[in-house]
Structures are given as C-alpha cells and as structure tokens.
C-alpha cells in the first residue's frame, strides 16, 4: 500500500507564506526522487519543484523560482514545499509525486512519476 499524503494547504493572503508536507509510505524502494506539481482550475497539471534522494539537487519551474523551496527529511519519509511571497496565480491543488531514483536526474514530467498523492488545496487571496 503505497501512500503519499499531502497536508498544509489552506487560505493565505498574497505575499504570505505556507509550508506543505508530503508523507510517504509503502514504497517498494528506499531511494526516490520526489516532486511537487499543481493544477489550477481549468488548467493542466504542471511541474513546480523536484528534489533528488540526497536532497542536494533541487529544481524549480520558472514561475516559482526564488519563491519556493523544496526539501526533504528521509528519516521521516517526508517531503516539504516552503512557499513564500505567494501570489494569486499560485492558487491550485498541489500534488506530491515520487519515483525510484538516487541520482540527480531532473524529472519534470507527469509521466516521469508513478506514485501520487491526492492533493491539497492552496488558495491565495488578493
């Protein structure tokens, strides 16, 4: 039973901050690459941020670069997304995803990931 469970979403004013968490369990492999995607109403799901197993390699979509930070605590099997300077355009359902891997390869496509959470809503008001 593979599970990825997101939490931490909510309503925040523009310019504010929010931290999302993704708790993972049941993966058949130890080392995995993790990522955050988001989907706004009427739009396709898009890549937000990714992180290697070691945590030494992170990568971001241009739209969030400099504002968001992805991190992980493997001892807790948890991946995080710190979101700062939030904008109304950041409003979306945020999903965490995982795939096997221990290297620094960048995976930014939906098809790159085989395990997904159910999402957490983030709403940024103006």
C-alpha positions as CSV (number, residue, x, y, z in Angstrom):
1,X,0.0,0.0,0.0
2,X,1.9,3.0,-1.3
3,X,0.7,6.2,0.1
4,X,1.6,9.9,-0.4
5,X,-0.4,12.2,1.8
6,X,-0.2,16.0,1.4
7,X,-1.0,18.4,4.1
8,X,-0.6,22.1,5.0
9,X,-2.7,23.7,2.3
10,X,-5.1,26.5,3.1
11,X,-6.0,30.1,2.5
12,X,-3.4,32.8,2.6
13,X,-3.1,36.4,1.6
14,X,-0.9,37.5,-1.3
15,X,2.6,38.0,-0.1
16,X,2.2,35.4,2.7
17,X,3.8,32.0,3.2
18,X,2.7,28.4,3.5
19,X,4.5,25.1,4.0
20,X,3.2,21.9,2.5
21,X,4.2,18.4,3.7
22,X,4.1,15.1,1.9
23,X,4.3,12.0,4.0
24,X,5.3,8.9,2.1
25,X,4.9,5.2,3.0
26,X,4.8,1.8,1.4
27,X,7.2,2.4,-1.4
28,X,8.9,-0.8,-2.6
29,X,12.2,1.1,-3.0
30,X,14.2,3.1,-0.5
31,X,15.7,5.8,-2.6
32,X,13.3,8.0,-4.5
33,X,13.1,11.3,-6.4
34,X,10.2,13.5,-5.2
35,X,8.4,16.4,-6.7
36,X,5.5,18.8,-6.4
37,X,3.0,19.5,-9.1
38,X,0.0,21.8,-9.1
39,X,-3.2,22.2,-11.0
40,X,-5.3,25.3,-11.1
41,X,-9.0,25.3,-12.2
42,X,-9.3,24.9,-15.9
43,X,-5.6,24.3,-16.4
44,X,-3.4,21.3,-16.8
45,X,-1.2,19.9,-14.1
46,X,2.2,21.5,-14.1
47,X,5.6,20.8,-12.5
48,X,6.5,23.0,-9.6
49,X,9.6,21.6,-7.9
50,X,11.7,18.5,-7.7
51,X,14.3,17.0,-5.3
52,X,16.8,14.2,-5.5
53,X,17.0,11.5,-2.9
54,X,20.0,13.1,-1.3
55,X,18.4,16.5,-1.2
56,X,21.4,18.0,-2.8
57,X,19.7,18.5,-6.2
58,X,16.6,20.7,-6.4
59,X,15.0,22.2,-9.4
60,X,12.1,24.6,-10.0
61,X,9.6,25.9,-12.5
62,X,10.4,29.4,-13.6
63,X,7.2,30.6,-12.2
64,X,8.2,29.8,-8.6
65,X,11.9,30.1,-8.8
66,X,13.2,32.2,-5.9
67,X,10.0,32.0,-4.0
68,X,9.5,28.3,-3.3
69,X,11.9,25.8,-1.7
70,X,11.6,22.1,-1.8
71,X,13.3,20.0,0.9
72,X,13.1,16.5,2.5
73,X,13.7,14.6,5.7
74,X,14.3,11.0,4.7
75,X,14.3,9.8,8.3
76,X,10.7,11.0,8.5
77,X,9.9,9.9,4.9
78,X,8.6,13.4,4.3
79,X,9.0,16.0,1.5
80,X,8.2,19.6,2.0
81,X,7.5,22.7,-0.1
82,X,8.1,26.0,1.5
83,X,6.1,28.7,-0.4
84,X,7.0,32.4,0.1
85,X,5.8,35.6,-1.5
86,X,2.7,33.8,-2.6
87,X,0.7,35.2,-5.5
88,X,-3.0,34.7,-6.5
89,X,-1.6,32.8,-9.5
90,X,-0.2,30.2,-7.2
91,X,-3.8,29.1,-6.3
92,X,-4.1,25.5,-7.2
93,X,-4.3,22.0,-5.9
94,X,-0.8,20.9,-5.0
95,X,0.2,17.2,-5.5
96,X,3.3,15.4,-4.4
97,X,4.8,12.6,-6.5
98,X,7.6,10.1,-6.3
99,X,9.6,7.7,-8.5
100,X,12.6,5.4,-7.9
101,X,16.0,7.1,-8.2
102,X,19.0,8.1,-6.2
103,X,20.8,10.3,-8.7
104,X,20.5,13.9,-9.6
105,X,18.5,13.5,-12.8
106,X,15.8,16.1,-13.3
107,X,12.3,14.7,-13.8
108,X,9.7,17.3,-14.5
109,X,7.0,15.5,-16.4
110,X,3.9,13.9,-15.1
111,X,4.8,10.7,-16.9
112,X,8.1,10.6,-15.0
113,X,6.3,9.8,-11.8
114,X,4.4,6.6,-10.9
115,X,3.2,7.5,-7.3
116,X,1.0,10.4,-6.5
117,X,-0.8,11.9,-3.6
118,X,-4.4,13.1,-3.7
119,X,-3.5,16.8,-3.4
120,X,-4.0,19.7,-1.0
121,X,-5.7,23.0,-1.9
122,X,-3.8,26.2,-1.7
123,X,-5.7,29.4,-2.2
124,X,-4.0,32.8,-2.3
125,X,-6.3,35.8,-2.0
126,X,-5.5,39.3,-3.3
